[in-house]
Amino acid sequence: MNTALRRIPFRSLRSKLALLLILAAAIPIVLIGYISYRWIYIVQTEKIETEWVEKAERERDELERKLEELARVSQLLDVEGGIGREVVRFISSGDSYERSMLYRDITDSIANVNFSNPNLGAMFFYAPQLEEPLLFPNLTGPISFSLEVLTPFYKQKAFTYYGPHFSKAEERDGEPVFSLLRKLDYGQGKFLYAYIETGIGGLESLFETEPRGDSGRAFPVYHALVGPDGRVVYGNFRAETEIVGQPFRQPAGQYQTFRAEGRHGWTLYQLIPRSDYDREMNKWLKQFALFASLSLLAGISLAWLIWRMVYRPIRIINREISRFSYNQTPAKTAATGLPEFDRILDNFQAMGRRIAELILDIEDKEKRRGQLEVEKLLVQINPHFLHNTLNTIQWLARIQGQANIATLVSVFTRVLHYNLGKKTIIVTVREEADAVRDYIELQNIRYDHIFNVRLDIGEDALDIPIPRFILQPLVENALYHGFDGDEVGAIDVTISREDRTLLLQVSDNGKGIPDDKLADMLEASGDRKSGLGIGLRYVKQMLSVYYGEEATLTMESAPSEGTRVTIRLPDEMKGGDRHGQDQSADRG
């Protein structure tokens, strides 16, 4: 065993001191670095995320405004009170003069709408039943239009939004736009469409893969526009043919994604490559690693100097301690060169002897005081118990026959032997439970079986050692003080083992205890006239002697709801005289 211990790394004081000094230099660097990293990471991340979420929301709001602008302009083209009414008259009229006048008026109105909305692109009416379906375009160049080639963005009643797509006007070929197609029904199954485009002014970043000049970031930002059905209508983070029309799935681990949802169920995504998103943080980490390495090297150098300065006095102290372990006679103390260590060596022997004497004296006094308190409380409890029992025997001898007296005496003998017998004060849960059963039987004989006491004890708790006579006082309090007069109640005794803890509970459904009396009992003063607090004081003293602060005793009570006393203690005793005799057996 000793050979194995000698082989343990860093076992010597010298190696441990060197290790601790190195750790003392390294740990602050690591902790400061970790805290700095966490703080900078949180601040940086929150700043970046807030910035990009706001950017996505601004782009969403701008797109919402453009779509709303399309809807507002379409109102001017409606057949009910708008330009569309004149267009319907133009289509229906057979008079050349009237058609000429209508054509002029409609063209002027279209020009006015186009002038008051400079962001608009191509705008015209579309009547698929006519030989020339495109009517009154606002642009002079050719227009290539077909309903079949448009991919819907989303629909809202008679409105169908498209985009982004390239403008249908050849003079604006290659310019991205959003568009609206509104169906205009003018009766008897006849209808035409109003088609309107709007430019991407304010949304240029939606179509860029490189940062704008005011962004301040040298990495690309990609976008995806997803319709209410979850399918991609536009995206530039992959080839368009791979994603448009497909359900949107965020690329796992490749991008940092930010989103903003529109009012009509569509969603705008911003996707930043993860490597670019983390570039700034990685740059900080590299700088920190460099400075941390330099700081650690300097710390190790200082630790080595401290070790050289401190190790010699420690070695002298260690030699003196070794000598003191087998020779307590005074000896001339070697000088360490440091006044603090010299004073430690001068006083070491005197302090060691004095401390040992004080510890032994305190332990002896505490042990004797605890035992005397236990003896004192036992003397208070047992005369009261013996008096009631002898009265019962006398009453039974006078009223009943010999069989009852024999049973009573038999049970009483067992209880008396358990309480006053000359045996170890440490018993098992099984023995304590058997004594409680005898006590309950004794009381039922005395009161003609009016007590309903149930014991529920876990099998794994039966052989756990506990101090004797800590359960019966709790049951006795419940029997005598839990119920009024001839009231018949129930008392439950539960003992269970939970992990490394033994749980003992005694609960009744009686009248309960007032709050002031309950507080008095818990403060160990108790009701001395009624005996209600004597048993509790005894139990608390036993727990204090044998378990110290590891055991707890709690009481819960409410008027007309009963009382529950709970003892929670470890399944191993760490205090008191575990194997000594019960000195209270000879108290008479």
BAGU-797977 format. One record per residue (C-alpha): residue in three letters; x negated, y, z negated. Coordinates in pm, whole numbers, padded with zeros to 5 digits, always signed. Last residue first. Example, Ala and Ser with C-alpha at 12.3 -4.5 7.8 and 13.67 -1.06 7.14 Angstrom:
SER-01367-00106-00714 ALA-01230-00450-00780 
END
This chain:
GLY+03491+00302-03949 ARG+03220+00485-03750 ASP+03037+00165-03680 ALA+03138+00132-03316 SER+03039+00490-03237 GLN+02684+00384-03171 ASP+02785+00225-02845 GLN+02470+00039-02763 GLY+02216+00167-02514 HIS+02193+00055-02151 ARG+02296+00365-01964 ASP+02177+00621-02221 GLY+02281+00946-02056 GLY+02214+01066-01704 LYS+02191+00949-01343 MET+02495+00724-01315 GLU+02562+00570-00974 ASP+02896+00570-00788 PRO+02895+00948-00800 LEU+03188+01121-00973 ARG+03527+01265-00883 ILE+03787+01277-01159 THR+04137+01392-01068 VAL+04421+01474-01305 ARG+04764+01517-01143 THR+05062+01669-01321 GLY+05434+01666-01253 GLU+05674+01851-01026 SER+05919+02000-01277 PRO+05677+02288-01348 ALA+05354+02259-01145 SER+05032+02084-01228 GLU+04686+02029-01087 MET+04392+01926-01304 THR+04030+01889-01199 LEU+03737+01694-01341 THR+03405+01702-01156 ALA+03094+01484-01179 GLU+02755+01574-01027 GLU+02706+01858-01275 GLY+02588+01622-01549 TYR+02665+01258-01480 TYR+02630+01063-01805 VAL+02645+01332-02071 SER+02871+01573-01878 LEU+03112+01299-01779 MET+03136+01184-02138 GLN+03196+01540-02256 LYS+03469+01594-01999 VAL+03639+01271-02107 TYR+03626+01365-02475 ARG+03752+01715-02409 LEU+04035+01572-02199 GLY+04132+01331-02473 ILE+04143+01607-02732 GLY+04335+01852-02514 LEU+04690+01721-02560 GLY+04640+01632-02925 SER+04956+01816-03016 LYS+04801+02045-03276 ARG+04465+02069-03103 ASP+04609+02200-02778 GLY+04299+02232-02567 SER+03983+02441-02606 ALA+03796+02273-02320 GLU+03841+02560-02069 LEU+04046+02319-01858 MET+04288+02274-02147 ASP+04338+02649-02191 ALA+04395+02694-01819 LEU+04662+02423-01826 LYS+04823+02581-02131 ASP+04849+02918-01957 ASP+04975+02763-01632 PRO+05252+02566-01795 ILE+05215+02186-01775 GLY+05437+01956-01567 LYS+05778+01811-01650 GLY+05706+01463-01526 ASN+05618+01314-01189 ASP+05288+01168-01305 SER+04935+01149-01167 VAL+04614+00982-01283 GLN+04335+00991-01025 LEU+03988+00835-01024 LEU+03759+00884-00719 LEU+03416+00718-00703 THR+03174+00879-00456 ARG+02894+00740-00241 ASP+03117+00691+00067 GLU+03470+00705-00077 ARG+03550+00452-00346 SER+03898+00429-00488 ILE+04078+00431-00822 THR+04446+00526-00841 VAL+04662+00537-01153 ASP+05023+00635-01080 ILE+05264+00731-01358 ALA+05639+00719-01305 GLY+05910+00870-01517 VAL+06175+00767-01762 GLU+06302+01056-01974 ASP+06377+00948-02328 GLY+06254+01277-02475 ASP+06075+01501-02229 PHE+05800+01363-02003 GLY+05431+01436-01929 HIS+05309+01480-02286 TYR+05310+01133-02437 LEU+05268+00907-02137 ALA+05060+01147-01920 ASN+04828+01228-02210 GLU+04786+00857-02280 VAL+04703+00785-01914 LEU+04430+01052-01923 PRO+04295+00924-02255 GLN+04289+00567-02112 LEU+04065+00652-01812 ILE+03745+00775-01979 PHE+03717+00493-02239 ARG+03385+00336-02136 PRO+03132+00516-01918 ILE+03129+00389-01557 PRO+02965+00100-01373 ILE+03103+00013-01024 ASP+03220-00350-01010 LEU+03587-00290-00927 ALA+03535-00010-00671 ASP+03506-00220-00352 GLU+03835-00394-00433 GLY+04022-00064-00444 ILE+04239-00005-00750 ASP+04609+00088-00742 LEU+04760+00082-01091 ARG+05129+00161-01144 VAL+05275+00280-01475 ASN+05652+00279-01531 PHE+05699+00347-01902 ILE+06028+00262-02071 HIS+05941-00096-02162 ASP+06085-00110-02513 TYR+05894+00184-02656 ARG+05643-00011-02867 ILE+05627-00307-02636 ASN+05580-00070-02340 GLN+05304+00110-02533 LEU+05111-00211-02592 GLU+05153-00319-02231 ILE+05017+00018-02116 TYR+04717-00017-02348 ASP+04649-00369-02225 ARG+04667-00243-01862 VAL+04431+00042-01949 ALA+04182-00205-02101 ASP+04197-00417-01785 ALA+04128-00104-01574 GLU+03823-00017-01784 GLU+03692-00372-01750 ARG+03738-00370-01368 VAL+03583-00024-01339 THR+03273-00169-01500 VAL+03145-00090-01848 ILE+02877+00137-01997 ILE+02926+00198-02371 THR+02747-00126-02442 LYS+02927-00344-02693 LYS+03010-00329-03059 GLY+03387-00315-03030 LEU+03578-00005-03132 ASN+03777+00081-02820 TYR+03759-00256-02642 HIS+03815-00455-02959 LEU+04107-00233-03058 VAL+04266-00277-02715 ARG+04219-00651-02726 THR+04351-00674-03079 PHE+04650-00457-02991 VAL+04746-00694-02714 SER+04735-00992-02944 VAL+04902-00805-03231 LEU+05187-00699-03005 THR+05237-01045-02866 ALA+05237-01201-03213 ILE+05474-00934-03343 ASN+05710-00994-03052 ALA+05713-01365-03120 GLN+05763-01318-03500 GLY+06107-01163-03477 GLN+06224-00803-03456 ILE+06330-00516-03686 ARG+06098-00511-03985 ALA+05789-00661-03835 LEU+05846-00449-03523 TRP+05850-00126-03723 GLN+05535-00217-03917 ILE+05352-00311-03598 THR+05461+00015-03436 ASN+05345+00219-03732 LEU+05010+00042-03711 THR+04985+00142-03343 ASN+05067+00508-03406 HIS+04806+00536-03681 LEU+04543+00350-03480 PHE+04580+00594-03185 HIS+04555+00903-03405 PRO+04256+00755-03585 ASN+04100+00678-03243 ILE+04105+01023-03081 GLN+03931+01253-03328 VAL+03658+01002-03417 LEU+03599+00951-03045 LEU+03563+01327-03007 LYS+03290+01348-03272 GLU+03103+01045-03139 VAL+03097+01197-02790 GLU+02975+01528-02928 LEU+02705+01350-03130 GLN+02588+01160-02822 GLY+02562+01479-02621 ARG+02366+01656-02894 ARG+02128+01362-02933 LYS+02054+01350-02561 GLU+02018+01726-02534 LYS+01779+01735-02829 ASP+01564+01449-02700 GLU+01545+01598-02349 ILE+01455+01941-02488 ASP+01179+01800-02710 LEU+01033+01589-02429 ILE+01031+01884-02192 LEU+00879+02116-02452 GLU+00597+01874-02535 ALA+00512+01818-02168 ILE+00511+02192-02104 ARG+00279+02255-02398 ARG+00031+01990-02291 GLY+00018+02111-01933 MET+00006+02478-02029 ALA-00293+02427-02257 GLN-00478+02224-01991 PHE-00416+02467-01710 ASN-00487+02792-01893 ASP-00853+02839-01803 LEU-00815+02681-01458 ILE-00529+02915-01364 ARG-00726+03214-01494 ASP-01021+03119-01272 PHE-00789+03079-00972 GLU-00667+03437-01005 PRO-01018+03572-01076 LEU-01160+03434-00746 GLY-01521+03313-00741 THR-01418+02963-00830 ALA-01601+02938-01163 ALA-01624+02594-01322 THR-01433+02542-01644 LYS-01624+02427-01951 ALA-01439+02139-02104 PRO-01155+02092-02350 THR-01046+01733-02407 GLN-00756+01615-02193 ASN-00953+01342-02015 TYR-00789+01100-01771 SER-00557+01332-01571 PHE-00760+01638-01675 ARG-01055+01523-01463 SER-00836+01501-01154 ILE-00689+01843-01227 GLU-01039+01989-01260 ARG-01145+01839-00926 ASN-00831+01973-00755 ILE-00899+02317-00897 ILE-01252+02307-00754 ARG-01120+02197-00413 ILE-00859+02472-00420 PRO-01129+02730-00495 ARG-01326+02604-00188 TYR-01022+02584+00041 VAL-00912+02946+00007 MET-01175+03141+00204 ARG-01234+02876+00471 TRP-00861+02830+00515 ILE-00809+03203+00547 LEU-01071+03220+00823 TRP-00911+02924+01005 ALA-00568+03084+00977 LEU-00705+03405+01127 SER-00833+03213+01429 ILE-00505+03022+01458 GLY-00312+03349+01453 ALA-00531+03501+01727 LEU-00470+03197+01946 LEU-00099+03208+01869 SER-00083+03576+01962 LEU-00259+03511+02295 SER-00025+03222+02371 ALA+00279+03429+02272 PHE+00163+03712+02499 LEU+00143+03479+02800 ALA+00465+03291+02719 PHE+00647+03624+02675 GLN+00540+03744+03018 LYS+00650+03417+03176 LEU+00982+03431+02993 TRP+01047+03789+03110 LYS+00999+03686+03473 ASN+01231+03393+03418 MET+01499+03630+03289 GLU+01467+03851+03597 ARG+01478+03556+03834 ASP+01782+03393+03676 TYR+02035+03536+03926 ASP+01795+03477+04216 SER+01756+03107+04136 ARG+02128+03075+04067 PRO+02228+03213+04405 ILE+02500+03478+04352 LEU+02859+03396+04450 GLN+03136+03658+04434 TYR+03487+03518+04453 LEU+03813+03694+04552 THR+04135+03513+04459 TRP+04481+03502+04612 GLY+04791+03458+04394 HIS+04992+03763+04497 ARG+04863+04003+04233 GLY+04502+03941+04328 GLU+04258+03742+04115 ALA+03898+03848+04048 ARG+03610+03603+04035 PHE+03243+03575+03942 THR+03027+03275+04029 GLN+02662+03201+03951 TYR+02557+02978+04237 GLN+02383+02648+04300 GLY+02475+02458+03984 ALA+02795+02310+04127 PRO+02907+02485+04444 GLN+03257+02610+04352 ARG+03516+02416+04542 PHE+03764+02599+04768 PRO+04005+02377+04959 GLN+03917+02385+05333 GLY+04065+02624+05591 VAL+03738+02812+05624 ILE+03461+02609+05454 GLU+03248+02416+05700 THR+03328+02615+06018 GLU+03226+02936+05842 ALA+02876+02806+05772 ARG+02810+02842+05402 PHE+02802+03126+05148 ASN+02983+03348+05401 GLY+03345+03280+05316 TYR+03688+03370+05454 VAL+04033+03208+05446 VAL+03931+02939+05196 ARG+04215+02719+05074 GLY+04357+02730+04720 ASP+04719+02767+04835 PRO+04729+03126+04707 GLY+04449+03215+04953 VAL+04077+03209+04877 LEU+03832+03481+04982 ALA+03470+03379+04936 HIS+03175+03610+04901 TYR+02796+03599+04898 VAL+02555+03828+04715 PRO+02195+03831+04832 PHE+01898+03917+04611 ALA+01680+04224+04566 ARG+01892+04405+04312 GLY+01918+04784+04279 SER+02275+04783+04401 ASP+02265+05135+04546 GLY+02092+05030+04869 ARG+02327+04742+04930 PRO+02211+04390+04864 GLU+02180+04139+05151 THR+02447+03887+05256 GLU+02697+04148+05374 PHE+03060+04094+05476 LEU+03227+04168+05143 SER+02974+04444+05085 GLU+03150+04649+05354 LEU+03471+04655+05151 GLY+03510+05033+05110 GLY+03605+05071+05477 ILE+03711+04728+05596 GLY+03944+04852+05872 THR+04322+04817+05879 GLU+04533+04637+06137 ILE+04909+04657+06204 TYR+05145+04429+06398 ALA+05521+04497+06403 TYR+05718+04199+06526 LEU+06037+04156+06728 PHE+06377+04009+06662 LYS+06703+03902+06821 GLY+06925+03644+06653 GLN+07234+03861+06693 GLY+07081+04142+06493 TYR+06770+04364+06474 ASP+06531+04135+06289 LEU+06187+04289+06241 LYS+05914+04035+06149 ARG+05609+04199+05994 LEU+05257+04095+06095 LEU+04991+04249+05874 SER+04619+04272+05942 PHE+04280+04279+05773 VAL+03987+04389+05987 PRO+03632+04289+06081 GLU+03483+04481+06379 GLY+03345+04251+06649 ASP+03559+04401+06926 ARG+03680+04750+06843 GLU+03731+04857+07209 GLU+03860+04508+07274 ALA+04151+04554+07033 LYS+04243+04234+06851 SER+04010+04325+06563 PHE+03795+04047+06421 HIS+03927+03852+06129 PRO+03961+03900+05751 GLY+04224+03829+05761 TYR+04594+03783+05795 TYR+04897+03897+05598 THR+05249+03775+05679 PHE+05538+03996+05568 ALA+05901+03884+05606 LYS+05907+03738+05252 GLN+05549+03757+05124 LYS+05299+03538+05305 TYR+04929+03478+05244 PHE+04600+03490+05434 PRO+04743+03343+05754 THR+04500+03221+06023 LEU+04575+03392+06356 VAL+04515+03191+06674 GLU+04879+03089+06728 LEU+05027+03438+06708 SER+04833+03554+07012 PHE+04683+03897+07081 SER+04405+04027+07308 ILE+04441+04403+07338 PRO+04303+04604+07633 GLY+04198+04963+07571 THR+04423+05264+07513 LEU+04479+05221+07142 ASN+04800+05295+06951 PRO+04981+05008+07120 PHE+05339+05088+07227 LEU+05471+04743+07314 LEU+05291+04412+07360 PRO+05536+04144+07486 GLU+05522+04226+07860 GLU+05760+03960+07999 LEU+05973+04004+07693 GLN+06084+03730+07454 PRO+05760+03753+07246 ALA+05835+04113+07140 TYR+05520+04248+06970 PHE+05506+04606+06846 PHE+05170+04782+06816 MET+04889+04888+06582 ALA+04515+04832+06633 GLY+04293+04981+06364 LEU+04420+05187+06072 ASN+04176+05365+05843 PRO+04278+05708+05981 ASN+04631+05684+05837 SER+04795+06024+05900 PHE+04666+06030+06258 ASN+04782+05674+06335 VAL+05129+05748+06202 ASN+05144+06068+06405 ALA+05023+05889+06719 ILE+05286+05618+06671 SER+05551+05887+06637 ASP+05432+06060+06955 THR+05437+05731+07147 ILE+05786+05652+07018 ASP+05917+05994+07124 ARG+05764+05970+07472 TYR+05885+05616+07529 LEU+06233+05712+07408 MET+06245+05995+07656 SER+06138+05768+07940 ARG+06376+05493+07832 GLU+06661+05743+07831 TYR+06567+05859+08180 SER+06536+05504+08311 ASP+06873+05391+08172 GLY+06884+05019+08101 SER+06841+05052+07726 SER+06797+04745+07504 ILE+06418+04748+07477 PHE+06402+05125+07426 ARG+06689+05116+07175 VAL+06499+04845+06979 VAL+06182+05059+06995 GLU+06376+05360+06863 ARG+06494+05153+06564 GLY+06138+05026+06514 ILE+06015+05381+06464 GLY+06184+05385+06124 GLY+06535+05421+05979 GLU+06621+05054+05983 VAL+06419+04898+06261 ASP+06103+04924+06048 LEU+05786+05082+06191 LEU+05749+05341+05913 GLN+05795+05062+05656 SER+05504+04882+05822 VAL+05282+05173+05722 ARG+05363+05109+05356 ALA+05292+04735+05386 LEU+04959+04797+05558 GLU+04866+05047+05286 GLU+04954+04785+05023 LEU+04710+04547+05192 LYS+04442+04815+05191 ARG+04505+04902+04829 GLU+04489+04537+04723 LEU+04157+04503+04908 GLU+04019+04802+04718 ASP+04146+04657+04390 ARG+03981+04323+04465 GLU+03654+04493+04556 ARG+03666+04691+04233 GLU+03747+04373+04039 ALA+03451+04193+04192 LYS+03224+04485+04101 GLU+03363+04493+03747 VAL+03292+04122+03713 TRP+02946+04184+03855 GLU+02856+04456+03607 THR+03009+04278+03310 GLU+02823+03960+03401 ILE+02495+04145+03442 LYS+02529+04332+03113 GLU+02656+04029+02926 THR+02370+03819+03063 GLN+02108+04081+02986 VAL+02235+04140+02634 ILE+02273+03768+02563 TYR+01940+03676+02723 ILE+01762+03965+02555 TRP+01898+03863+02218 ARG+01839+03493+02269 TYR+01490+03552+02403 SER+01403+03791+02125 ILE+01536+03550+01864 TYR+01342+03263+02021 GLY+01026+03465+02054 ILE+01052+03596+01700 LEU+01107+03241+01577 VAL+00825+03094+01786 ILE+00579+03368+01696 PRO+00679+03353+01330 ILE+00632+02972+01338 ALA+00288+02969+01500 ALA+00078+03153+01242 ALA+00232+02983+00942 LEU+00220+02656+01135 ILE-00156+02695+01178 LEU-00191+02777+00809 LEU+00024+02481+00716 LEU-00183+02243+00930 ALA-00513+02364+00782 LEU-00373+02333+00432 LYS-00244+01985+00509 SER-00580+01876+00650 ARG-00768+02000+00343 LEU-00514+01870+00098 SER-00552+01523+00244 ARG-00262+01333+00392 PHE-00259+01506+00731 PRO-00220+01173+00914 ILE-00123+00868+00702 ARG-00414+00620+00688 ARG-00472+00664+00316 LEU-00110+00567+00253 ALA-00161+00234+00428 THR-00467+00155+00216 ASN-00274+00245-00097 MET+00000+00000+00000 
END
